[in-house]
């Protein structure tokens, strides 16, 4: 029942008991703040002349005030419970819709239109899913045996179960526990090494902030100069590769055409790989509008679309006029650079002939859209603030992020240009440029806004490409790294830290340790995982990861659980790339929603007025669905089964970890973490 409206006036006086005034202040109808004010002067009006009588009355008055405090807190607790119940009902309704629809990730290819940018879908029944399903069935059977053995019945059936359980205990102690403990110790060692690497990087970032280290141009250019001859305004080529991205093409083209750079010294290439005629027409029309208002911009469309993004960029660099330009800036279709982007990045190349790349950091226009985008923001904030910045300051090398960067064209040509041999062409060109001796600079204070995937389906495909591609590249360039004539420590950094530790070991131990070994130790208790491996070290690593985005501290526990949940996708992608399985070459353009950034990306006034007069072109939206992800769902049931088994061993911390991790897998398996499609 809703409270009466008179309470929301700010202050209300209530008579408690025998006329004692109790002043209650309510700041909002959610019972979030409650105060009780009582003046000590009211003792003067209490009957009785003795001090003892006044003290007794004062104690009685305070007791009645405490009663009112408890009542108001009970109201607030009831409001919280009502909110939790409403959230639980909404969550249950969403889960019921997922189950009723019955759309699994294996059926996604049947319901979605064929994407020309993607390779053929992998087999529906993957080996990893078959392994997890078999493991789940075995866990359920072992749990049933354990429960039967713990019963104290005297029936022949109970006795047979007890004998079976005794045989199982002897078998697991003799044959299963030693290799499982060995594997657990190996994974814990890898876990500690990777944690030490992350700790060292965090300390490096702290040192950078403490000493206020910041890359500075050797010869700063004159700011705000309109005359190209008055400052450092070299010829810059700007490329916007895109493919069927009609949600974002307008804002990206507008942002690039509004870059503050002399028009005679800049050329924009819109590299459209779209196969949809409507999308092609819309993008071509947008380019023509900017051409009419003085922008130097050209539209390019490939007939033979080979090599995905790398093939698109390679084709654009083959144009005859590219030889007139010294630098090339690359922006993906959803990126929106600020007008001063080139003025803050290009001057770093002046009088620094060894510099090949200047990379800016990303910021996100939709980081608060849902829980999934918040968790992605934590991950990417650590990546740019810590990993990229530390590597850029101390060793002048990091992986090119594929966008929001400026390359020296001579460095691209010297490194062999864009290659279509992997799905991470950005990392490929960065490694080859590093082997040629080129240096990189990362600018943490120069931002370029973009979008985060808002649905788990889009995020999962993006992560699959980001984690399978590096393993493809590692296989291809390992011999080149060993043979190249660079310092030994640079080779060691590339092989052991850049590739093995951060691209292979991290997804391997995350999945193996927390999703396979930990549940197994519940059924084979002779092999143990210490509490500090399960709780304390992961909590510390999550704390370090969340430091670059301090506003996300309330999400530290969901972040820890979600990172372990994503390990199944990353592990699958890593294995696919390492062993060249079918899904390793899968390329799917990340779906965009077309959210604009906060800064002004408007067209010129005349063009904007003209656009308002014309009716907006109809955009046909593809149908969206929420999916059921079978691997994550099977792992959730496995972890919950292991949590039930841990109760029999009285392992408290292990139980809570398995329980919450199982719930996390369940939410992801039912697609309850990202965009909810009604």
DARA-V490355 format. One record per residue. RES is the residue in one small letter. SS is DSSP state (H for helix, E for strand, - for the rest). PHI is phi in whole degrees, 0 to 359 (NA if undefined). Layout:
((RES | SS | PHI) (RES | SS | PHI))
This chain:
((x | - | NA) (x | - | 289) (x | - | 294) (x | - | 289) (x | H | 289) (x | H | 295) (x | H | 287) (x | H | 269) (x | H | 282) (x | - | 120) (x | E | 230) (x | E | 219) (x | E | 257) (x | E | 238) (x | E | 268) (x | E | 259) (x | - | 64) (x | - | 273) (x | - | 87) (x | E | 289) (x | E | 286) (x | E | 237) (x | E | 263) (x | E | 246) (x | E | 250) (x | E | 240) (x | - | 274) (x | - | 202) (x | - | 287) (x | - | 264) (x | - | 58) (x | - | 279) (x | - | 226) (x | E | 222) (x | E | 227) (x | E | 231) (x | E | 252) (x | - | 217) (x | - | 278) (x | H | 291) (x | H | 292) (x | H | 294) (x | H | 296) (x | H | 293) (x | H | 265) (x | - | 285) (x | - | 292) (x | - | 100) (x | - | 268) (x | - | 281) (x | H | 295) (x | H | 296) (x | H | 294) (x | H | 294) (x | H | 295) (x | H | 295) (x | H | 295) (x | H | 294) (x | H | 296) (x | H | 294) (x | H | 294) (x | H | 297) (x | H | 299) (x | H | 292) (x | H | 295) (x | H | 298) (x | H | 300) (x | H | 294) (x | H | 299) (x | H | 297) (x | H | 296) (x | H | 293) (x | H | 295) (x | H | 296) (x | H | 299) (x | H | 295) (x | H | 298) (x | H | 297) (x | H | 296) (x | H | 296) (x | H | 297) (x | H | 296) (x | H | 295) (x | H | 297) (x | H | 295) (x | H | 296) (x | H | 296) (x | H | 295) (x | H | 295) (x | H | 296) (x | H | 295) (x | H | 296) (x | H | 295) (x | H | 296) (x | H | 297) (x | H | 296) (x | H | 295) (x | H | 298) (x | H | 294) (x | H | 295) (x | H | 291) (x | - | 69) (x | - | 272) (x | E | 259) (x | H | 295) (x | H | 288) (x | H | 265) (x | H | 299) (x | H | 294) (x | H | 281) (x | H | 269) (x | - | 267) (x | - | 291) (x | - | 294) (x | - | 266) (x | - | 292) (x | - | 273) (x | - | 250) (x | - | 284) (x | - | 304) (x | - | 297) (x | - | 291) (x | - | 304) (x | - | 294) (x | - | 261) (x | - | 282) (x | H | 294) (x | H | 297) (x | H | 295) (x | H | 296) (x | H | 296) (x | H | 297) (x | H | 295) (x | H | 296) (x | H | 297) (x | H | 296) (x | H | 298) (x | H | 296) (x | H | 296) (x | H | 297) (x | H | 296) (x | H | 295) (x | H | 296) (x | H | 297) (x | H | 296) (x | H | 297) (x | H | 296) (x | H | 295) (x | H | 289) (x | H | 277) (x | - | 283) (x | - | 255) (x | - | 289) (x | - | 250) (x | - | 284) (x | H | 303) (x | H | 297) (x | H | 296) (x | H | 295) (x | H | 294) (x | H | 296) (x | H | 295) (x | H | 294) (x | H | 298) (x | H | 294) (x | H | 298) (x | H | 296) (x | H | 296) (x | H | 297) (x | H | 296) (x | H | 294) (x | H | 291) (x | H | 291) (x | H | 273) (x | H | 242) (x | H | 263) (x | H | 298) (x | H | 300) (x | H | 293) (x | H | 294) (x | H | 294) (x | H | 296) (x | H | 295) (x | H | 296) (x | H | 296) (x | H | 296) (x | H | 293) (x | H | 296) (x | H | 298) (x | H | 298) (x | H | 299) (x | H | 292) (x | H | 297) (x | H | 293) (x | H | 295) (x | H | 297) (x | H | 299) (x | H | 293) (x | H | 295) (x | H | 297) (x | H | 297) (x | H | 295) (x | H | 295) (x | H | 298) (x | H | 295) (x | H | 298) (x | H | 296) (x | H | 299) (x | H | 291) (x | H | 294) (x | H | 271) (x | - | 56) (x | - | 284) (x | - | 205) (x | - | 299) (x | - | 232) (x | - | 299) (x | - | 295) (x | - | 234) (x | - | 299) (x | - | 276) (x | - | 286) (x | - | 281) (x | - | 57) (x | - | 267) (x | - | 277) (x | - | 278) (x | - | 302) (x | - | 275) (x | - | 275) (x | - | 221) (x | - | 264) (x | - | 231) (x | - | 289) (x | - | 286) (x | E | 237) (x | E | 259) (x | E | 246) (x | E | 243) (x | E | 236) (x | E | 285) (x | E | 208) (x | - | 207) (x | - | 55) (x | - | 245) (x | - | 284) (x | - | 283) (x | - | 233) (x | H | 296) (x | H | 296) (x | H | 290) (x | H | 290) (x | H | 296) (x | H | 297) (x | H | 297) (x | H | 291) (x | H | 290) (x | - | 265) (x | - | 297) (x | - | 278) (x | - | 204) (x | - | 306) (x | H | 296) (x | H | 287) (x | H | 247) (x | E | 219) (x | E | 223) (x | E | 255) (x | E | 252) (x | E | 266) (x | E | 261) (x | E | 264) (x | - | 256) (x | - | 293) (x | - | 256) (x | - | 273) (x | H | 301) (x | H | 294) (x | H | 297) (x | H | 301) (x | H | 295) (x | H | 296) (x | H | 292) (x | H | 297) (x | H | 296) (x | H | 296) (x | H | 297) (x | H | 297) (x | H | 296) (x | H | 290) (x | H | 296) (x | H | 294) (x | - | 253) (x | - | 95) (x | - | 284) (x | - | 271) (x | E | 218) (x | E | 232) (x | E | 249) (x | E | 234) (x | E | 228) (x | - | 272) (x | - | 278) (x | - | 261) (x | - | 263) (x | - | 243) (x | - | 84) (x | H | 55) (x | H | 293) (x | H | 298) (x | H | 296) (x | H | 295) (x | H | 293) (x | H | 296) (x | H | 296) (x | H | 292) (x | H | 287) (x | - | 276) (x | - | 295) (x | H | 295) (x | H | 281) (x | H | 295) (x | H | 296) (x | H | 277) (x | - | 247) (x | - | 260) (x | E | 227) (x | E | 226) (x | E | 256) (x | E | 239) (x | - | 226) (x | - | 292) (x | - | 294) (x | - | 262) (x | - | 266) (x | E | 230) (x | E | 289) (x | - | 288) (x | - | 303) (x | - | 268) (x | H | 302) (x | H | 293) (x | H | 293) (x | H | 261) (x | H | 247) (x | H | 298) (x | H | 302) (x | H | 292) (x | H | 280) (x | - | 295) (x | - | 60) (x | - | 228) (x | - | 291) (x | - | 273) (x | E | 278) (x | E | 252) (x | E | 215) (x | E | 240) (x | E | 250) (x | E | 261) (x | E | 272) (x | E | 262) (x | E | 229) (x | E | 232) (x | - | 280) (x | - | 234) (x | - | 293) (x | - | 256) (x | - | 290) (x | - | 204) (x | H | 298) (x | H | 297) (x | H | 292) (x | H | 296) (x | H | 290) (x | H | 297) (x | H | 299) (x | H | 298) (x | H | 298) (x | H | 286) (x | H | 296) (x | H | 294) (x | H | 301) (x | H | 280) (x | H | 294) (x | H | 254) (x | H | 298) (x | H | 293) (x | H | 293) (x | H | 295) (x | H | 296) (x | H | 292) (x | H | 285) (x | H | 265) (x | - | 233) (x | - | 56) (x | - | 213) (x | - | 197) (x | - | 285) (x | - | 297) (x | - | 277) (x | - | 84) (x | - | 198) (x | - | 59) (x | E | 221) (x | E | 239) (x | E | 254) (x | E | 283) (x | H | 299) (x | H | 298) (x | H | 292) (x | H | 298) (x | H | 292) (x | H | 292) (x | - | 271) (x | - | 103) (x | - | 73) (x | - | 287) (x | - | 237) (x | - | 262) (x | - | 280) (x | - | 224) (x | - | 268) (x | - | 237) (x | H | 297) (x | H | 291) (x | H | 292) (x | H | 299) (x | H | 292) (x | H | 292) (x | H | 295) (x | H | 294) (x | H | 293) (x | H | 295) (x | H | 293) (x | - | 274) (x | - | 97) (x | - | 284) (x | E | 255) (x | E | 239) (x | E | 232) (x | E | 249) (x | E | 254) (x | E | 286) (x | E | 265) (x | E | 254) (x | E | 249) (x | E | 224) (x | E | 278) (x | E | 206) (x | - | 250) (x | - | 259) (x | - | 300) (x | - | 263) (x | - | 246) (x | H | 294) (x | H | 299) (x | H | 293) (x | H | 294) (x | H | 296) (x | H | 292) (x | H | 297) (x | H | 294) (x | H | 298) (x | H | 292) (x | H | 292) (x | H | 253) (x | H | 274) (x | H | 302) (x | H | 301) (x | H | 288) (x | H | 300) (x | H | 295) (x | H | 298) (x | H | 296) (x | H | 280) (x | H | 250) (x | H | 301) (x | H | 295) (x | H | 295) (x | H | 295) (x | H | 294) (x | H | 277) (x | - | 292) (x | - | 262) (x | - | 240) (x | - | 300) (x | H | 299) (x | H | 294) (x | H | 289) (x | H | 297) (x | H | 297) (x | H | 297) (x | H | 295) (x | H | 285) (x | H | 273) (x | H | 266) (x | H | 295) (x | H | 265) (x | H | 293) (x | H | 289) (x | H | 268) (x | H | 249) (x | H | 250) (x | H | 293) (x | H | 302) (x | H | 292) (x | H | 294) (x | H | 287) (x | H | 300) (x | H | 285) (x | H | 293) (x | H | 288) (x | H | 266) (x | H | 251) (x | H | 241) (x | H | 293) (x | H | 301) (x | H | 299) (x | H | 296) (x | H | 293) (x | H | 288) (x | H | 267) (x | - | 235) (x | - | 295) (x | - | 295) (x | - | 264) (x | - | 236) (x | - | 244) (x | - | 298) (x | H | 297) (x | H | 293) (x | H | 285) (x | H | 280) (x | H | 241) (x | H | 290) (x | H | 295) (x | H | 301) (x | H | 295) (x | H | 295) (x | H | 295) (x | H | 295) (x | H | 298) (x | H | 295) (x | H | 295) (x | H | 270) (x | H | 300) (x | H | 294) (x | H | 232) (x | H | 298) (x | H | 291) (x | H | 265) (x | H | 303) (x | H | 299) (x | H | 255) (x | H | 293) (x | H | 288) (x | H | 302) (x | H | 295) (x | H | 300) (x | H | 292) (x | H | 291) (x | H | 298) (x | H | 293) (x | H | 294) (x | H | 289) (x | H | 298) (x | H | 293) (x | H | 292) (x | H | 292) (x | H | 295) (x | H | 299) (x | H | 293) (x | H | 298) (x | H | 294) (x | H | 299) (x | H | 288) (x | H | 291) (x | - | 253) (x | - | 57) (x | - | 281) (x | H | 300) (x | H | 283) (x | H | 295) (x | H | 260) (x | - | 286) (x | - | 233) (x | - | 235) (x | - | 295) (x | - | 296) (x | - | 292) (x | - | 245) (x | - | 251) (x | - | 81) (x | - | 276) (x | - | 272) (x | - | 276) (x | - | 285) (x | - | 280) (x | - | 285) (x | - | 245) (x | - | 292) (x | - | 287) (x | - | 304) (x | H | 303) (x | H | 296) (x | H | 293) (x | H | 291) (x | H | 295) (x | H | 295) (x | H | 294) (x | H | 293) (x | H | 287) (x | - | 270) (x | - | 293) (x | - | 294) (x | - | 291) (x | - | 294) (x | - | 246) (x | - | 281) (x | - | 267) (x | - | 286) (x | - | 291) (x | - | 247) (x | - | 221) (x | - | 264) (x | - | 248) (x | E | 257) (x | - | 261) (x | H | 290) (x | H | 296) (x | H | 295) (x | H | 293) (x | H | 296) (x | H | 294) (x | H | 297) (x | H | 294) (x | H | 296) (x | H | 293) (x | H | 293) (x | H | 296) (x | H | 295) (x | H | 296) (x | H | 297) (x | H | 293) (x | H | 294) (x | H | 296) (x | H | 290) (x | H | 266) (x | - | 59) (x | - | 260) (x | H | 297) (x | H | 295) (x | H | 297) (x | H | 298) (x | H | 295) (x | H | 298) (x | H | 296) (x | H | 296) (x | H | 291) (x | H | 293) (x | H | 296) (x | H | 295) (x | H | 298) (x | H | 298) (x | H | 296) (x | H | 296) (x | H | 289) (x | H | 298) (x | - | 265) (x | - | 59) (x | - | 256) (x | - | 258) (x | - | 249) (x | - | 294) (x | - | 260) (x | - | 269) (x | - | 285))
